[in-house]
Amino acid sequence: MAESALMVEITEDFMMLDRVRARDILSRLQARGIRVAIDDFGTGYSSLAYLRELPINELKLDRSFIVSMTEDPRAAALVASTINLTHSLGLTVVAEGVEDGGALDQLARYGCDQAQGFHILRPVPAAELDDWFTASRLDSGLPSA
């Protein structure tokens, strides 16, 4: 079946409770063309094993790593290596919680696929979203989510 625009976001907790059941559910979603993202990666009981075992398309790197990476070399190393690892598994990476241009630029240098956060756009009413999107295609080379 063709891949749809629909994506389901799941948390690490869901996957860790029962991996067999999680694999079954996620496999059935993907068989229907529904993409799967792991939300808030790095905040729970992260396991590299489920990145290998479970049918997922996207990893959303938690903001706790992003907000500190411009000041903390260890956080930056985790972000860069997670992006590289994720890409080597054929997955897309979304950085959550991008609060400033420095972080967005750094993520672009690391090859992050997408970013979301207040630096890109604060919450707005749906009626304003089309106007913003039309007027502000990001020049950084890092598309927003």
Protein Blocks (a to p, Z undefined) as FASTA:
>chain_A
ZZdfbdcdddfklmmmommlmmmmmmmmmmnopacddehihjlmcdfklmmmpccfbdcd
dfklmmmmmmmmklmmmmmmmmmmmmmnopacddehiabfklmmmmmmnopabdcdjklo
ccddfklmmmmmmmmocfklpacZZ
